[in-house]
Amino acid sequence: MRRIGPPVVKLLDDDVESIKYSLASHLLYSVGKEPINATARDWFMAAAYAVRDRVTERWMPTLNRYYEQDQKRVYYMSMEFLIGRTLTNAMISLGIYDQVKEAIGQLGLDFDEVVGWEVEAALGNGGLGRLAACLLDSMAALNIAGFGYGIRYDYGMFTQHVEHGWQVESPENWLRYGNPWEFARPGVIYPVRFGGRVIHYKDVMGHTRAQWMDAEEVMAMAYDVPIPGHGGRTVNNLRLWSAKSTREFDLKYFNAGNYIEAVRDKNESETLSKVLYPSDMTERGKELRFKQEYFFVAASIQDILARFRKSHDNWDMLPERVAIQLNDTHPAMVVAELQRVLVDEHQLDWHRAWSLTRRCCAYTNHTLMSEALETWPVDLFGRILPRHLEIVYQINHEFLQEVRHRHPGDSELLRRVSVVAEGDERRIRMAHLAVVGSHKVNGVAAIHTGLMKSTIFSDFDHLSPGKITNKTNGVTPRRWLLGANPSLAKLITGAIGDNWVTHLHELKKLEPFAADKGFRAEFAAVKRANKEHLTDVIGQRLGIDLTADSLFDVQIKRIHEYKRQLLNLLHVISRYNRIRSNPMIDLVPRTIIIGGKAAPGYALAKLIIKLVNDVADVVNNDPLVGDKLKVVFVPNYNVSTAELVMPAAELSEQISTAGTEASGTGNMKMSMNGALTIGTWDGANVEICEEVGEENMFLFGLTAQEVARIRIDGYDPVPAINANECLKKAIELISSGYFSPDQPDRFQGIVDVLTHGDHYLLTADFPLYLAAQERVDQLYRDTDEWNRRAILNVARMGKFSSDRTVAEYAREIWNVKVE
């Protein structure tokens, strides 16, 4: 009997038949299933492996090219990488989306169901991780040798559920079914040490040296995730570290039958990569987080230097071939660790090593808030990293000597800029360490960078003019427009071609189409379809009936007082009161969509979530209100949820207190998807306004300077509350238990925040916010004009591509070429 061979296809070709063969092969040989008993999840795994093969085929030549051309490498150090789902993004990057979709369809499968089985990588929590993911995408798209370093968390921060209106956290076990995108590298493993002691000795040249000894060891093992750039020419690498014990178990305890004790060391070692941001509410939690940060820094520096030493034996070449970007203060230990390795392990002179360290490192600041600028107690620091504490002290001593020489007698200046904060408890200021140890420091929006220079880092700016620079954030249009909103992307491409995908400034060519009535109608139809899709999903998941005839008003971001979800709620309650007072009132119907996680230990933020849900329960079930007003809290906000919500958004709420939001990227994503922004003069809102025009946004409220002045003078919210009847009634409803009849004083904590001090000035901005919302209603009644302005928002978003952001980093900080 003649043997039937496989079809005549090349395994890694991109035509439909080759992809079908890859799918069937991986289902059998990688998943271990046959089609007759394969589930949709099995087919997802097969599809992921099939696409991964094609990514890998481009990945190896990329890495080889970097070695052959001896390209300078950029190492992006971040505790978070929110890369989202990878399958569809990889398909788009390689240009095989339609072929894979067709192949899956020809196999009799539902494409959306198959790709929907992908579990998002739980490697981050918020904007910090989403930005990091965008920058990795853009480095690959721009053919920059860019590598990410982070931690392979077994569990993300948490999965958010809502029970009886309260946030409930459960483990985010994203690796439960395996991760088809990662490559385990058991051959890439480095020791990371903690504790021990330091001895000092004289070497043969008479130089004083230090040796760190008697330390405990944990092993860091690498897992690699390929990051494909658009077009597939370049595939970069995200390397994540997983903690492994140096010993699997203690045979002595095992033989004695004490199995728990036998694996104790292994379990304790491996907690380092167990969970994203372990709670630091306890001393043990603080220690774990501190160790976690050093763990990924130490492994990454060893890896970076090992790669450098493969091709170079001259240490002076290090800054010519290595750029290390510190994404916030979490990786700031890079400064001390790189200095330690160069001085202690490679015997470089201190000042030569320090020059190399500073020229390699650069630091991105993401916050002006003192509570978010990490500091660590000296006692904790010295107990866990005794040699690093010595190094930090020496760095600080030499830095302060330099300052003292330039500003003799100014002890207050020395106190302010010192890396070591004196007080009841001496602490190491990690942001100061990052600033002192970097050749460049950047903010992430023009207003944020300006405030950095005038507030938290003003002394450093005076000491080193030009060191602090701005790099306004951006987002990748591949994921946040081409992938998230394919209907709008298709409409845009039909009008101006597809060059905008990699050159977002090309969107400017859309401007004339804003005046085209036919194009406006097509644009409106796309938005309507996206709204209807979101309406269906919310109905299925949450059981809330919505109408796409209402204005979709969206605020999705981490729940925090400064982001002012409460201000949004005060408007909702005020609107509700107006409808209750006059059920026949002619108001524009609104659907208010709020989503975001509250940190587990942040009681007030969790109370705000409860208030959102209690208000929703009352409003959505009030027959007098009907479809005039709906409130939805979308649980477990993540990248996939954002990709669903943002294309449907019509009004983007960006209402943080001026001077508190470093940049924001949700504001960019929603504007890019055709939403109009209602926002304060904060973060990137200011630059969005400069690009799209103030007439195409709804800006309101105090400026950062006015906020600072009010806080200096002291603010009493009571007169503002009494002067505004809408605000007064809204607060009274919350206080009276109207939304919590089972527990009337449930929200007293929120009322107290609003009436006693109101640090984030909600009551001061409320009248102007209400007036801005009236302007929203007025414009939304003119559907054609609303769509014209929405199209102009899309057309003028070219600046906010992460490609532009990365190109600026490359030219002005990393000193690498952009093709």
N, C-alpha and C positions, 0 to 999 in steps of 0.2 A: 504494500500500500504506500502510495507516494506521500511523503511528509509535506505538510503545508507550512511554509515558512512565513515570517513576518512580512507585511507589506513592504514594497520597495520605497522606503523613506529613510531620510537621515534623522537619527534620533533627536538631534538638537536643532533641526530646521524649525522655522517659524510658521509653516503652512498648517492648515487645519488638520490634515491627515497625520502629519508628524506629531502634532500636539495630542491628537486622539491616541496615537500609539504610546506616547509617553505617559498619558493618563492611565491607560490600561496596564502598562508595565509596572508603574509605581503602585497601582492598586494591588497588584499581585505580589510584587517582590519587595516593596517597602512597607506597605500596610499589612500585607498578608491576608487579603480578602479577595473573593471573586465577586463579580458584579451581582450575582443572584442574592448574596446576603450582605452586600455593602450598604452602609448607611450614608446619609448626606455628609456626615462628619468624615467618614472614611474617604469619600470622594474629595472633600476639601483637602485632606492630607495628601492625596495623590496629586491634586492640582498644585498644591504648594511645592511639592517635590519636583514636579514637572517644570514649573516656572523657575524654581531655585536652580535647577540644572542649567538653565539658560542664563541666569544671573552669574552663576559660578564660572561659566565658560568665558565670560567677560571680565570676571573678577581677577583671575590669575594673571592674565596679560597686563592688567592695570598695575598690580603690585610689582610685576617684573619690570614694567616700564619705569616705575619710580626708582628701582634699584639701578637700572641701566643708565638712566639720565641723571642719577644722583640728585633728585629733586629735593628741595627743602620741604620738610613735612610739618604740617600744622597738627598739633595734638590738642584736642578740645576736651578739657577736663570738666566733667559735670556729674553731680549726684543724680541727675534726672535726665532721661531721654524719653519723651512721650512720642514714640514713633507711630503709634496707632496701628491699624491693620496693615499688613505688608503685602498681601497677595495682589489686590487690585492696584496698589501703588506701583508694585514691581511690573505688573502687566503694562501699565501706562508708560512707565519709564522705558521699557524695552520696545514699546510700540506693538505689542501683541495682544492688546486687550480684546479687540474684536475677534481675533482668531481663537483665543482661548474660550471666549464666550460662545462662539459658534461650535467649537469642539464639544464643550460640555452639553450644549443643547442637542447636538446630533447623537449624543449618548443617552438621550432621553431624560436628562436631569434638569432641574430648575436651577439656573445659574445663581439667582439671588439667594436661594436657600443654601447652596454649596458654599459660596463665599461668605455667607452670613455666619457660618460656623467658626470662623476665625476668632480666637480670643485675643483681645488686645494685650500687648506686652505691658505689664504693670511696672514700668520702670520710671514712673514719675507721678507728679501730683497736680501740677498746674502750669502756669505760663512759662516758668523756668525750663521745664522739660519740653514743652511744645516749641519754644524758641530753639533749644538745642537741636531738636529733630529737624527743624526748618533749615538751620545753618548747615547741618550735615548734608541735607539734600542739595543745598545750593553749592557747597564745596564740590560735590560730585558732578553737579551740572556744569560747573565752571572749570572742571578738570584740574582742580587743586588737590594736591596730595594731603587730604584731610582725614584725620583719624579721631574717632571718639573714644574716650575712656570713661567707664562707669562701673557700676556694680550690678551683677546678675541677681537681683532680689528674688528669693523664692516666693515671697508674698509682696504685693503692692501695699499701698498705705491702708486701704480697706475697700470693700465693696459696700456701697451705701444702699440701704433699704429704708423705706419709710413705713413705720408701724404706728398707727394711731397718731399720725402727724409728726412723730419724732424720728430723727435720724437714728438708725441702728447700724452699727458697723459689724461686718463679718469678714473673715479672712479672704483676701483677694488671691486665690490660688490659681494663678494664670498658667502655671506649668503642669497642671493636673493631667492634661492629655498630651504633654510634650510640646516642644517648640520646633516646628520643621525648618525654621529659618536660621537656627544657630548651628555652629560647628564646634563641638567640644575639642579642646586642645590640651589633652593630658600631658603632652610634651612641653607645653609652655606653662611652667609652674615656678613660682618664686616664693622664698620665705619672707614672712613679715613678722617683725619682732615687737614685743611689748615688755615693759618692766625692766628688770635687771638693774645693773649698776654701771658706772663709768669709771675707768681708771685712766690716769694720765701718765705719760712716760716720755723720755727723750729718745728720738730716733738717732741713727748713726751720724746725722748731720747736726745734731744738737737741737733740733726743732721739737717743741712740745707737741705731742700727739695724744689723741684720745682713743680709747677702745671701749666699745659698748659690749658688755658681756653678761652672762648668766640670765639672758632674756628668754622669755617663753616665745615659741614659734608657732605661727599659723601659716599654712600654705595658701597661696592665691593661684587658682587655676583659671586659665583663659577660656572664654567662649566667644567666638567671633560671629558677628551678624553682618552680612554684606549690605551695603547701602548703594543702590544703583542710581546713577545720575541720569537725567532725562536724555534719551537717545541711545543709552547703553554703552557709550564708548568708555566711560569711567565708572568703576564700581569700587567704592571706598569701604573702609572697615570700621565697625563699631566693636571694640573689644571690651567685654564685660568680665569682671572678676568674681569668682565664686570661692568662698572660704572652705578649705579642706583641712582636716586635722593632720598633724604630723604622725599621729598614731591612730589606727583604726579602733583598737581596744586593748585593754590591759589584761594579758593572759592570766596573771595571778588572780585577779578578781573573778575572771571568767571561770577558771577552774574551780574556784571556791563556790560557784553558783550565784555570785552577786553580779548579775548581768547588767543592772542599772549602773553600778559603779564602774563596771568594765568599759562602758562606752561614754562615761561622763566627760572626759577630756575631749573626745570627738564632738559630742553634742555642743559643749560650750564653745569650742573653736568655731564651729560652723554657724553659730548664731550671728556672726558678723555679717553675713550676706543673707540673713533670713528674711528681714523685713525692711521696707523703705521707711526711713525716719522713725526709728523706735522712739517711744515717748520719753521725753527728758524731764518728766515730772518727778522722777525719783533719782537718787544718786546712781543706782545701778543703770538706769536708762541713760543718764548723762554719760556715764563711762562707756556704755555700748555705742552710743552715737559718736563719741570722740574716737573710739577705736575704729569704728566703721569708716570714718573719714580718712584716717591715716592708712588704714588697710588698702584702700583703693589708690591712694596717692603713692604709697611705697611700692606696690606692685607695678604701677604705671611707670614710675621713674626708672625702675630696674629694666622694664621692657623698652622704654625709649632709649636708654643708654646702651642696652645690648644691641639694638638695631643700629644705632649710630656707630658703635664700635666694629660692626661688621665691615664697614667701608672706610673708616677713618681712625687714625691713631693720633691725630693732632687735636688736643682738646680745644685749641683756639678756634677750630672750625665749628664748634658746637652751636653757637648762635647763628652761624651761616646755614646750618642744616636743620635746626630744631626751633620751632616756635611753640610755646605752651600757653594756651589761653585758659585762665581760671574763670569758670562760670560761677560767679558769686563767691562767697567766702568759704564754702564747704571744702574746696580743694586748696585753700591758702597754705596748708602745710607743705605744699610743693616747694615753697621758698626754702624752708628749713631742711627738708629732706634732700633736695638737690644739692644744697650747700654741704650737708653732712656727707653725702656719698662722694662728692668731689674731693672734700678735704680729708675725710677719714679713710675712705676705701681706695681712693686713687691718689692720695698724697699730694694734692695740689696745694700751693700756697693759698692762704685764706683770701687775700685780696684778689688774686687771679680768679679763684673760684667764685668770689662774690660778683666780680664783673661778668663772668659767664652766666651766672644764675640770673642776674637782673636783665641781661640782654636777651635771655631766652623767654622770660616770663612776662605776661601781660594779664591784667585783671579787669573783669567786667563787673561793675557794681549794679545791683538791681533794686536797691532800696535806700531810702533816707531814714527809715525808722530805726531807732537805736535798738529796739528789742529784736530786730531781725539781723543786726550786725553781730555776728557770733563773737563771744568772749568765753574763755575757759579759765577756771580757777588754776592758779599756779600750782597748788598742791596736787590736783588731779593731773595736770600736764606733766609735772615732774615725776610723779609716781609711774605713769604709763610710758612716758617718753623722756627719760632723764637726759639723754644726750641732746635731744632736740631743744629742751629747755635751756641748756647751756648755750646752744647755738643761737637761739632767739635772744638770749641776754646779750651775747656778743654783738649780734646784728644791731640790737637796740643801742648798746653802748657806743658803737662806732657811729651810728646815725646821729645820736644825740650830741656826740663830740663835734660832728660836722655842723650841726645846728648851733651849738654853743659858740663855735668859732665865728659863725656868721652873725649871730645875734647875742653877743655877750651880755650876761646879766638878766636875760629874759627867762626867768624860771617858769613863768606861766606858759610860755610857748613850749618849753621842754615838756611840761606836764601834759599839755594837750596833744602833742604829737607822739609821745612815747608809745611804743608797742606794749609796754607793761603799764596797766592802769593801777595806780595806787589807791588805797582806801581800806575799808574794814577787811576786805578780801582782795588780795592782789590777783589780777586777771590778765590774761594775754588777749589783746585785741587783734583778732584775726584779720579784720579789714585793714588795720594799720600795717600789719605784717605784709599783706598783699600789696599795699601801696608802696611801702618802702622797698619791697623786693621785686618790683616790676618796672620795666622801662616805659610802659604806657598804662594808663588807667582810663576806662571809658564808661560813660553813662549810656543809656539806651533810648533817650529822647532828648531833644534840645532843651526843654524846660528842666528835665531831670538833671542833665549835666550841668546846666547853669546853677541849679540849687546845690548840687554836689560842691561846686566851686565856692558858693557863697555860704554854705552851712557846714556839713559834716567834714568836708575835706578842704576847707578854706585855707587853713594853715599850710597844707601840703601844696596847694595851688600857688601860694605866695612863695614857698620855698623852691618849687620847680615849675615855673610858668611853662605852659604848653604840654606838660606831662598828662594832664587830664583832658581828654578829648571826647567828642560825641560820636556815637555810632547808632543812629536811630534804628530800632528793630524793624524787621520785615518778616513776611511770611512767604512760604513757597506757593506760588500760583499753581504748581502741579497738583498738590494735594487739595488746596483750599478753594480752587475754582475749577480746574480741569477735572479733578477726580470727584470732588464733593458735589459739583453742580454741572453735570455733563450737558444738560439741556441749555443752560446759559452759555456754556463754553462753545457748544455747537452754533448757537445763534451769533456769538461774537466772531467765531472763525468764518462763518458764512458772510459776515459783513466786511471783515478786514484781513482775513487770512489767519494762519496759525502761528505766525512768528511771535505773537504776544506770549506764548507759553514759556519761552526762554528770554524774551525781551519785553518785560511787562510795560515798559513805557510806550510800546506800540498801541496800548489801549487808548491812547490819546486820539487815535484815528476814529474812535467811536463817537467823538463829540458831535460831528455833524448829524449822526443818526438820532441824536436826542430830539432833533427838530423834525424827524421823519415820523409822520403819524402811523404809518404801517409798521415801522420798526418798534415804535412804542407799544403798539397792540401786540406784537409778537413777544416783546419783553414782558408785558403784563400777563400773557398767557403762560409763559415759563414760570413766573412767580406764583401764579394761581395754582399751577400743577404741583409745584413744590409745597405750597401750603396745604393742598388737599392730601398730599402724601403724608405730611406730618400729622394732619388731622386724623387720618386713618391709623397711623401708628400709635398716637396718643390714645385714641379710642380703644384699640386692641390691648395696649399695655396697662392703661390706667382707668379705663372705663369712663372717660370723660368725653361727652359729646361736644364737639366744637364745630364752628362754621367757618369756612374759608372766606365768608363775606366780611369778617371782622378784620381790624388792623392787628397784625401779629407784632406785639410789643415784647422784645426779648432782652433779658438780662441773665446771661449764663457765665459764671465765673466763681471762683472760690468765695465762700461766704465769710465776710469779714466786715467789721464795723466801718472801716475806711472806704470800702467799696459801696457802702450805703444801700444795700438792699432794703433797709428800713425806709429810706426816702421814697423808694419806689412803692413800698407798701402804704405809706402815708397818702400818696396820690391815689392808690387803688381804693383805699377806704374813703377818701374824700369823694371820689367818683361814685362809689357805692352810695354814699349819703345823698348825693345829688339825685341819683335815680330813685332812691327810696322816698325822697321828699316830693318828687314829681315823676311818677312812673311813665308819663307821656312825654318826658323831655326828649328832645331830638339830639341825642349824643351819637357820635361815631362809635359803633360797636368795637370793643377792644377785647383781645385775648392776651392776657399778661402771662408770659412764660418765664419762669425763674428756675435756674438749676445751679447746682454747685455743692461741694462738700465743705463741711465745717471740720476743723481739726478736732480729734476726739476729746481733747482736754479743754476746748474753747466753749465754755458753757453758754455764753451769751450768743455766740454764732448758732449754736444748736437750738437755742430758744427762738432765734429769728426764724429758723426753718420751721419750727412748730407753729409760729405765728402765721407764716405764709400758708401753711396747710390748714390751719384753723380758719383763716380768712377765706381761703378757697372753699372750704366746706360750707360756710355760710353763704357766700356770694353765689356759688354755682348751684345751690339748691333753693335759692330765693325766687319764687315764681314771679315776683314783681320785677326782677332783674332780667330774667330770660337770657337771650343772647346778646344783650347790650354790654355785658361784662362777664368775662370768664377768667379764672386764675388757675394756673397749672404749675405745680412744682414737678420738674422732671428729675427723677432720682438717678444717682450714679452717673453724674456728668463726666464724660470722658471724650476722647477724640472722635469715636464713632458717633456719639450723641451729637457732638458739635457739627459733624458732617451732615447730620440729618436736620438739625435745627437752623443752622446759619443760612442755607439757601432759601428757607421759608421766611426768614426774618424781614420785616419791613421797617421796624423802628429798633435801633440799636441803643440800649441804655448803657452809657459810659459816664456814670454820675459820681465818681469818687470825689472826695474832698480835694480841692486843688492843692497840689504839692505833695500828694501821698502816693499816687500811682506812678511808678517809674515810667512806664510806657503803655503797656497793654498791647495785646495783639488781636484780641477778639474784636476790637474796634476796627482794625484793618480788614479782618476776614469778613465781617458782616457788610462793611461798606463795599468791599470788592464783590460781594454777592448781591449788591443792589439794595441795601438797607440805608435809610437815612439815620444819622446819628443825633441823639439828644444827649448832650454831655456838658461837662464842666471844662474849664480852661486848665486841663490837667493832662500829663503824660503826652502820648502821641496825638491826642485829640487836637492839640494846638497845630501840629504840623499837617494833620489831615485837613484842618480848616484852611490852612495856607494853600493846600493843593486843590481842594474841591470848591472852595468859596464858602464864606460864612452864610451866604444866602441859601446854600444847599445843605445846611445843618441847622440844628436847634441848640445853640450854645447858650449857657446861662451861668449865673452864680458868681461867687467870689473868686478873685484871682489868688494865686499862691501868696503874693505879697500882702493882700488884704487879710488872708487867713492868718499869716504870721503876725500881723499888726493886732488883730483882734485877740489872739492868744496872749500876746504880751500885755495888752490892756486888761484882759480878763473878760469873759463872756458870761452873761446871765441870759439863759434862753426864755425865762418866764415872760418878759415883756413881748418878745417876738411871738410867743404862743398866744398871749392874750390879744395881740393886735391882729391876728388872722383867725377868723371864725372857722374856716375850713380845717385848719391845722388843729385848733383847739378841740373841735368836735371829734376829729379822728383820734386824737390822743385820749379823749374822754371815753370813747368807745372801747379802746384797748384796755384802759384802766378799769372800766366798770365791769369787765368780764363778759361783754357782749359776744365776743368770739370764743369765750371759754366759760360758758355757764356752769360747767361741772366743777370748775376751779376758778372763781372770779379773780383771784390775785395772781394767777399763773404768770402774767406778763408784767408784773410790777417791776421786775428788773429792767425791762425795756423802757418802761415809763420813767423810771428813775434816771436812766442814762440820758433820756431826752430832756428831762426837766431840771437836772442838777449838773450843770456844766456843759453838757452836749459837746464833747471834745471835737467831734467831727462835723459840727456846725450844720446839722440837718435842718434845724429850725430856722437858722439864718438864711439858708438857701431855698427853703420850701416855697415862699411866694414867687420867686423867680422861676423855680422849677414848674410850678403850677401854670405860670404864664406861658412858659415854653410848651407845656403840654396842650394848652389852648391853641397855640400856633400849629402844633401837629394836627389837631382835629380840623382846624380851618383848612390847612393844605390838603389833607387826605380826602376832603369832600371833592376836591378837584382832581379826579383820578388821573387825567391826562397830564396835568402839571406835576403831580407827585411822581409819575413815571419818568417824565422828562428829567427831573432832578435826580432820580435814582440812577438813570443811565449816566448822567454826568458824574455821579459818585464813582461808578464803575470805571468810566473813561479816564478819570484823573487819579487813579490809584497806582500808577506806574512806579512812583517812588517807593512804595511799601512792599516791594519784592525783597525777599531775603537774599536774592542774587545781588542786588545793589548793596545791601548791608555787608555781605561777605566780600564783595569787591573792594569796599572801603577798608575793611579789616586787612585784606591782603596787601593793599597798597601802602596803608599808613601805619599799620601795627606789625603785621607778620613779615612784610618785605618779601612777598612771593608774587610771581607773575600770574596774571589772569588772562586766559586766551580770549 
